[in-house]
Amino acid sequence: MNHKQLLAYLPRDLVDPIVHDVSRLTAWEMLGPEKDLHEALAARVIGPLLLRWNCVLNASGEVATDHYKDLICLALAVVLHRHGFKDDGLTHGALRAVDRLNDQVVLSDAFYRQREAVKALLVSPPTALSRRPARTKDQTFWRAGDAASVQIGEWFYGIYVLEILGNHEAPIVEIYDFASRQRPAPADLLQCRAKGQRYNDGQQRISRHAAYGLRDLPDRANQFQIIASGVAAPGTDHLQPSVGLFAVSDHFRLLRDIQALFAQA
């Protein structure tokens, strides 16, 4: 049993976004002339990954079914293992998921017959990558005028898509001045202004981000959820002009930027 064979048993529409996230994080963290200790590299990959996918794993049954959580947990553990990483919590969860998925006959008979080989792969020591993983071409299915909620831990925020960069490569987003422990309704965001970034001179300026990697609709991690479409942009009259057109970012760094803006990092 190898990773490719195991992942072939799982729904491709769940596997692909996880591969996309893990390869993006791994490729970014492996940049630089010197290689870090593998444990430090693993922490920088697994931490942001779980901040995102815990929106499914820790969700209530009304938001995500047990079957969906099991499939996501198993896919995360396998894709991380293929990239040379292993998280004990995910591994234990994936082992339990194998049993539950088989008990409920969620996957194929072939998966059931290979259950011991699947478990053996999950608990085996992963092999660290010797070079950065390949990444797919950047593409987004988001549209200008989309307003969406963003979940980070127990907090919910909002973003607005101003325009789409290039040939459907990435959305350029602005952050709403909204933070709540409840997911926003359309009216909550539509009456909000844009959140500015405070610079060293004390001025609050317009802050825009090209969020490469913000790709799929619906978001399989349940982190980004469209609230409204075709709506007007949040007001920026209270902010000074931006420094540059936008910051080149991705959906993981966008989460850090949101936390920093609201001082809840």
N, C-alpha and C positions, 0 to 999 in steps of 0.2 A: 504494500500500500504506500503510495506517495501522495504528496499534497494535491497534485493535479487530479488524480483519481478520486481522492476524497471530496474535493470541492465540486467535482462533476455530479455528485449525488445531491447537492444542495441547489436551491433555486438560484439561477444565474442573476436575476434582478436584485438579489440580496448580496450575492458574492461580489459582483462588480464594484459597487460603491465602497465596499470595505477594502478591496484590493486598491482602489483608487486612493483612499485615505491613507492606508498604511504605506504604500509606495511613495506617496507625496511626502509624508512625514519623514520616512527613512532617507529618501534622497536628499531632502533639505538638511537633515541633521548630520549626514555624512559629508557635507561640504567642508572644505578647509584642508590645509596642508598637513595637519597632524590628526591622527586618529585618537579619539578619546577611549577611555576604558569602556568595554562593552556594556557594563552595568549602567554607566552614566548615559550612554547612547540609548539603551533600552528605556530608561526612565523618561527621557525626553520624547520618545515616541509613544510609549504606552500612556503616559499621563494625559496629553492632549487628546489621544484617541478615545480614552474612556470618558473624558469630560464631554465628548460629543456623543458617543454611543450609549452612555449611561442614561440618556434621555429615553432610550428604549428599555434597557436592562432594569432600570429602577422605576419604570412607569407602572401605574396602576393597571389592573385588569381591564378597565374601561378604555384605556389608551392603547395597550398592546396585549395581545393574547399570550398565554403561556407558550404556545407553539411558536409564535413569532420570536419571543424572547429566547427560546431554546435554539432556534435556527441562527439567530444573530450571535449568540454566545459561542456556539460551535464554529461558525464561520470566522469570527474574530480570532479565536484561539488558533485555528488552522492557518489563517493568513499571517498572523504574527509569527507562528512557528516557521512558516516558509521563508520569512524574512529574517530569521535568526533570533527571534525573541520568544520569551515565555513568561506569562504572568500566572502565578499560582492560583489566584482567585478565579481567573478566566478558565484555566485548565480544569480545576475541580468542577466549575459550573458546566464546562463542555462535556466532561465525563458523565455527569448526571443528565445532561441534555440528551446524550446518545441513548441512554436507557429510556428516558421519557418519550422521545420521538419514536423509538421502536415499540414501546408499550402501547402507544396511541396510533401506531401504524400511519405515521405522518409521511414517511419517506418510502422508498421502494423495498422490495424483498431483498434485492442485492445489497442494499445498505444494511439490512438486518443480518444477512449472512456474513458481512464483513465487520461486524461490530467490534470484535476483539482486535482486529487489525487497526481499526480506527482508533481505539483506545490506546493501543501500543504506540501509534504514531504521536498521539497527543502527549503522552508521558515521556517520550524519548527526548534526549537533549537536543535542542536545535543547533544547526550549524550556522555560524555567523556569516553574513555576506562579505565577500572580498571586494566588491565594488558596488557602486550605487545602483539601485534598481531602475529599470526603464520606466518611463511615465508615458501615459497616453496623451494625445493631443488635447489641449484645453478646449472645452466646449461647455456652453451653458444653455439650459432650456428656460431660463428666467426671461422675463420681458420687462421692458421699460414701463413704469407705472405700477409695478407690483409693490404691495406693502405686506410685510411679513413679520411674524413674531420670531424671536430668537430665545431659546432656553439655554441658560448657563447655570448649572446647578439647580438651585431652588428659585432662581430669579428669571423673569421674562423681560425682554427688551424688544425694540422694534427697528426695522430697517426699511428703507425705501429705495427702489431701483430707479436711478435717474436715466440711465441709458445703458446700452449693451456695447461693449468695446469690441472693435475689430469685426471679424466674421463669426459672430456668436461665441466669442472667446471667454468673456467674463462680464458680469454686471458691475457697473459703477454704482455704489450704494452710499446713502447718507443715513446716519443714525438718528432715530427719533429721540427726543428728550422724554423718555418713558422708561420707568423701571418699576416692576411690581412683582409680587409673588403669585399673581394670577395672570393667566394668558390674556392678552388684550383682545378686546372686541374691535371691529372696524372703527366704531365711533371713538374709541380710546386713542387710536393712532391718528385719525384724521384731524383731530383737534389739537394735536401736539406740534410744537415747533421742532426744528432740527437741533440736535445736540452739538455744540461747538467744542473745539479743542482749545484749552488754555495754553498760551505760549509763555516764554520767560518774561516777556514784556507785560504780562498780565492781561493781554487782549484775548478775548474769545473769538476764534476764527472758524470759518466754515471748514468742515472736515469731511472729505470724501475718500472712498476706498475702492480700488479695483480688486474685487474679491475673486481671484482665480480659484478654481476648484469648487466654487459654489455652482453646482451643476444640475442635479436631478430634481425633478418635480413629479410626484411628491418626494420629499427628502426621507429616505429609508431610515435615517437615524431619528426622525421626529424632532430634530432640533430647530430647523427652519420650516415654518408653516405659513403659507400664503393666507393672509387675512382679507385682503381686498386687491382688486386689479383695476387698472385704468383710472387711478385716482391722481389728484394733484400732488405735487411735491410739498414737503413740509416747509414752512416759512423760514427764511434766513435773514430777515431784515434786522434782527437784533445782533447779528454776527458781523465781524470784520471779514474782508475778503480772505480767501484761502491762500496759503503759501504753496504755489504750484497748482496744477489742475486736480490731481488726486494722488493718493499714496498707493503704490503697487503692493498688493497684499495677497493673501489667500484666505480661505474660510477659517483656518485655524488661527492665523494671526489677527483676523478680524475679531475673533472672540476675545483675544487678549486686549485689543484696542478698546472694545466695548467695556470690558472690566476696568481698564485704566481710566476711561472717561468718567465712569461713575464711581471711581475710587472704591471698588468692591473686589479688587483682585485678591 
